[in-house]
Amino acid sequence: MGIGVRIFLVTDDDTLRRIPLTRFERLLRHTPVECLPEYAGKWVRYVSAIVELVKRKPIEIIQIQYSYLYFDSEGKIDEREQEKEARLAVEALPPLLNIQSSQKVIDAQHHFAKKRYDDLYRWSPSKTMKQAIFKAVFGKTATDKKLP
């Protein structure tokens, strides 16, 4: 048994394009030679699925995330947008210490930041898209599997 990650870019016509995790990591690390020029200047939906593997075959999806990436004019992941996303993600974290100066005032900044984060960087798949992801992860023979 093991754990694997499947990354899919979603094109404008809802086609899934699987890219190797190593290539995705190079894109995220801004490796100079790694780019996807066909996505230059575009917001692109992507799916990240963490799967349980047996003999290198996926048997279950443990977690799935539906997110956006912004590519710059060269087809590289835009570093400034990536920084904005990271800052907003940190703002969305609940406070570690719940110290309030007044019992009448509730600190809800992290709730609003989470809503902004979800609105900007998350998307929800349709039932058809979920089925396509399921098929892309498991192949044609996976009729008894469930998508989280």
C-alpha positions as CSV (number, residue, x, y, z in Angstrom):
1,M,0.0,0.0,0.0
2,G,1.0,3.6,-0.6
3,I,-0.1,7.1,-1.3
4,G,-0.1,8.9,-4.7
5,V,-1.1,12.2,-6.1
6,R,-2.9,12.8,-9.4
7,I,-2.9,16.3,-10.9
8,F,-5.3,17.2,-13.7
9,L,-5.6,20.6,-15.4
10,V,-9.1,21.3,-16.6
11,T,-9.4,22.9,-20.1
12,D,-12.1,25.4,-21.1
13,D,-14.1,22.6,-22.6
14,D,-13.9,20.5,-19.4
15,T,-11.3,18.1,-20.7
16,L,-8.9,16.7,-18.1
17,R,-5.2,16.8,-18.8
18,R,-3.1,14.8,-16.4
19,I,0.3,16.2,-15.7
20,P,3.0,14.3,-13.7
21,L,3.4,15.5,-10.1
22,T,7.1,16.2,-10.7
23,R,6.2,18.6,-13.5
24,F,3.6,20.2,-11.4
25,E,6.1,20.7,-8.6
26,R,8.6,22.3,-11.0
27,L,5.9,24.7,-12.1
28,L,5.1,25.6,-8.5
29,R,8.8,26.1,-7.8
30,H,9.2,28.3,-10.8
31,T,11.9,26.2,-12.4
32,P,13.1,28.4,-15.3
33,V,12.6,25.9,-18.1
34,E,9.2,24.6,-17.0
35,C,6.2,26.3,-18.5
36,L,2.9,25.6,-20.3
37,P,2.6,28.3,-23.0
38,E,-0.8,27.1,-24.1
39,Y,-2.1,28.5,-20.7
40,A,-0.3,31.8,-20.9
41,G,-2.3,34.7,-19.3
42,K,-5.1,32.4,-18.2
43,W,-6.8,31.2,-15.0
44,V,-6.9,27.4,-15.2
45,R,-8.9,25.1,-13.0
46,Y,-7.0,22.1,-11.6
47,V,-7.7,19.0,-9.6
48,S,-5.4,17.5,-7.0
49,A,-6.4,14.0,-5.9
50,I,-4.6,12.1,-3.1
51,V,-5.1,8.4,-3.7
52,E,-4.4,5.2,-1.9
53,L,-2.4,2.8,-4.0
54,V,-2.1,-1.0,-4.0
55,K,0.6,-2.3,-6.4
56,R,0.8,1.2,-7.9
57,K,-2.9,1.1,-8.8
58,P,-5.4,3.6,-7.2
59,I,-8.0,1.9,-5.0
60,E,-9.4,4.9,-3.2
61,I,-9.5,8.7,-3.3
62,I,-8.5,9.9,0.1
63,Q,-8.8,13.7,-0.5
64,I,-9.6,15.8,-3.5
65,Q,-9.1,19.6,-4.0
66,Y,-10.5,21.8,-6.8
67,S,-8.4,24.9,-7.2
68,Y,-7.3,27.6,-9.7
69,L,-3.8,28.5,-11.0
70,Y,-3.0,31.7,-12.8
71,F,-0.3,31.5,-15.6
72,D,1.7,34.6,-16.6
73,S,2.4,35.7,-20.1
74,E,5.1,33.0,-20.6
75,G,2.9,30.1,-19.3
76,K,4.5,30.0,-15.9
77,I,2.6,30.0,-12.7
78,D,2.4,33.7,-11.7
79,E,4.5,34.2,-8.6
80,R,2.6,37.3,-7.4
81,E,-0.8,35.6,-7.6
82,Q,0.7,32.6,-5.8
83,E,1.9,34.9,-3.0
84,K,-1.5,36.6,-2.8
85,E,-3.1,33.2,-2.4
86,A,-0.7,32.1,0.3
87,R,-1.3,35.3,2.3
88,L,-5.0,34.9,2.1
89,A,-4.8,31.3,3.1
90,V,-2.9,32.3,6.3
91,E,-5.5,35.0,7.0
92,A,-8.2,32.4,6.7
93,L,-6.7,30.4,9.6
94,P,-8.5,30.7,12.9
95,P,-6.6,32.5,15.6
96,L,-4.5,30.3,17.8
97,L,-5.5,32.1,21.0
98,N,-9.0,33.2,21.4
99,I,-8.4,36.4,23.3
100,Q,-11.2,38.9,23.1
101,S,-11.1,42.4,24.4
102,S,-14.9,42.4,24.7
103,Q,-17.5,39.7,24.9
104,K,-19.8,41.7,22.6
105,V,-17.2,41.8,19.7
106,I,-16.5,38.6,17.8
107,D,-13.3,38.4,15.7
108,A,-14.6,36.9,12.4
109,Q,-11.8,38.2,10.2
110,H,-10.6,34.6,9.4
111,H,-14.2,33.6,8.4
112,F,-14.3,36.5,5.9
113,A,-10.8,35.7,4.6
114,K,-11.8,32.0,4.1
115,K,-14.8,33.1,2.1
116,R,-12.6,35.4,-0.1
117,Y,-10.1,32.5,-0.5
118,D,-12.8,30.0,-1.5
119,D,-14.3,32.6,-3.9
120,L,-11.0,33.3,-5.6
121,Y,-9.1,30.1,-5.5
122,R,-11.6,27.2,-5.3
123,W,-14.2,25.8,-7.6
124,S,-17.0,23.2,-7.4
125,P,-17.2,20.5,-10.0
126,S,-20.4,19.4,-11.7
127,K,-21.6,15.8,-11.4
128,T,-20.3,15.2,-14.9
129,M,-16.9,16.6,-14.0
130,K,-16.8,14.4,-10.9
131,Q,-17.5,11.4,-13.1
132,A,-14.8,12.4,-15.5
133,I,-12.2,12.8,-12.7
134,F,-13.3,9.5,-11.2
135,K,-12.8,7.8,-14.6
136,A,-9.4,9.5,-15.1
137,V,-8.2,8.4,-11.7
138,F,-9.4,4.8,-11.7
139,G,-9.9,4.0,-15.4
140,K,-12.9,2.1,-16.9
141,T,-13.1,-0.7,-14.4
142,A,-13.8,1.4,-11.3
143,T,-17.5,1.1,-10.9
144,D,-17.5,0.4,-7.2
145,K,-15.4,3.4,-6.1
146,K,-16.7,6.5,-4.4
147,L,-15.5,10.1,-4.9
148,P,-15.1,12.0,-1.7
